[in-house]
Amino acid sequence: METSTLSFAGTPADALTAAKKRRLIAAAAVGNALEFYDFTVYSFFAILIGKLFFPVHSSFGQLMLAVASFGVGFVTRPLGGLVIGMYADRVGRKKAMILTLLLMALGTATIAVAPTFAQIGIAAPLLLVLARLLQGFASGGEVGASTTLLLEQAPQHRRGFYASFQFSSQGLAALAGALTGVALTSTLNAAQLESWGWRVPFVIGTLFVPLGYWLRRTVEEVPSAAHAPAEKVASLPLADVLRHHGKAVFAGLGVTIGGTSIHYIIVFYMAIYGVQVLHLPTWLSMTAGCVAGAILMLATPIGGYLSDVVGRNRIVWWTRVALMVAIYPAFIALNRWPGAVSLLSIIAALSVVHAINIGATGAMLGELFPRAVRATGGALVYSVGVAIFGGFAQFFVTWLIAATGNPNAPAWYAIGCGVLTLIAVRCMDEKAGKTLD
């Protein structure tokens, strides 16, 4: 492996003050939060966006094009993960985190001010797609760089707890996005929403960027206590990952695939399923999003804490088994007793188990790779797994229902992806409490 030397100045992770530790967590989590906030509000206003940006006479066609324009963001995630991950390994996590935040902010601001089709014609949907491509590129590199910083700065015995706030921030963002959508639709009429109201959530997202930039600009990037002042840095991190860490790549993909598939089913798809398949009231969609978001925000750090106490592998294994056992009966129950209480109760119960599961996976993915290629390796497995098995989860499960005629078919998708996680965990060494490579 070709290497060069990169020097860090600072104090060991355990010497950081409590205030600096809190700032570290906030700085790392803010980018992931912005990404999922945008995801939630875009999904909420997809019908309006389709109507305003796509010149299709069919309302269904407008919706499909709006959803497709959102989905293109997943196409650039792997590329962003590789490029920004290598940048983080070459020049530092902090610089990469500032870059991803600014790129995401540019994409969000573009959507907030983008002229509609009625104003600039075909350039409008092209501009919207360009903004989504930019957001996807930035999101792909976000988790690798920021999770790596959290792992390397956290006290050795609390890496799982620190890394869990990456996914806890997703829950907070989903909750904030859902509440913003509900507030706007409750206070504005249809004409106001179509004229300017749908832009408000994206403006709000953009306004938080200066705070995020300040947090990331002022956070200290210090070496782990176990590392010498001079660190070896891979000159070609991606080549090093593929050449020397193939087992870690496949294990990381297995863990990510199981987690992201069930995440998009529980947090996003089950509410849509209740409205479209079971014909439940539409207000349930955002209510379910609020419930899932709140639980993820609160319970994910519990999973991270437990992984520090009893080990990542044990937590991920048994919570994944529990979800695989529960998901099919959950769909059966929804179809047998369709209603708001059953839908919200099932989503809440599954969200608790899922939150504990992903609370342990943040540290697990980063610990698979040595420091010289940690951001690249983590970004590779996370962005590829999320892009394919998370971004296309709704497509896969919708196709399964149509192909089989079985309304419970989405459960089989989650179970199949879960098997890959179980295999992956069996191939991984336990790293909780051990010194990072």
Buried (B, 14 or more C-beta within 10 A) or exposed (E): BEEEEBEBEEEBBBEBEEEBBEBBBBBBBBBBBBBBBBBBBBBBBBBBBBBBBBEBEEEEEBBBBBBEBBBBBBBBBBBBBBBBBBBBBBEBBBBBBBBBBBBBBBBBBBBBEBEBBEEEEEEBBBBBBBBBBBBBBBBBBBBBBBBBBBBBBBBBEBBBBBBBBBBBBBBBBBBBBBBBBBEBBEEBEEEEBBEEBBBBBBBBBBEBBEEBBEBBEEBBBBBBEBBEEEBBBBBBBBBBBBEBBEEBBBBBBBBBBBBBBBBBBBBBBBBBBBBEBBEBEEEBBBBBBBBBBBBBBBBBBBBBBBBBEBBBBBBBBBBBBBBBEBBBEBBEBBBEEBBBEBBBBBBBBBBBBBBBBBBBBBBBBBBBBBBBBBBBBBBBBBBBBBBBBBBBBBEBBBEBBEEEEEBBBBBBBBBBBBBBBBBBBEEBEBBBBEEBE
